[in-house]
Amino acid sequence: MENPLSDVLRHKGSRVSHVAPECTVQEAVRQMNSERVGALLVMCDDIIVGIFTERDLLRRVVAEDRSPAATRVGDVMTSEVVVVKPNRTVGEAMQVVTEKRVRHLPVVEDGRLLGIISSGDLTRWTVAEKEGLIHSLMDYIQGTYPA
């Protein structure tokens, strides 16, 4: 839980799925399905202007009876994006996810997007870390730890 997010990004990769604000919701949803992601960053050039999530789709498109083919992502995205720096720890990022009620955290340093971390990424990292600790302790208890 004390590992920096830069370690998580190094392991998972830095590829980020994104769309332009002019993209239709229908196009964005197709991309989300194709790439099997729950959110797309909304970007103009290299600048994050928002995030479009499954929650945005449900609350601002489906619940309001908007046409996905006629609605632009920029009209229904979340414009206040919570970002984190790569030196934040996994534990700190989990706290941000919990407090801010978000599932996706773009990792940004000096205005440059480095990647995106999801709550699932944080959970996987934490579980793997705990499993490693358990195996090390079992080896120690059984006397089979490496010298």
Disulfide bonds with the S-S distance in Angstrom:
none
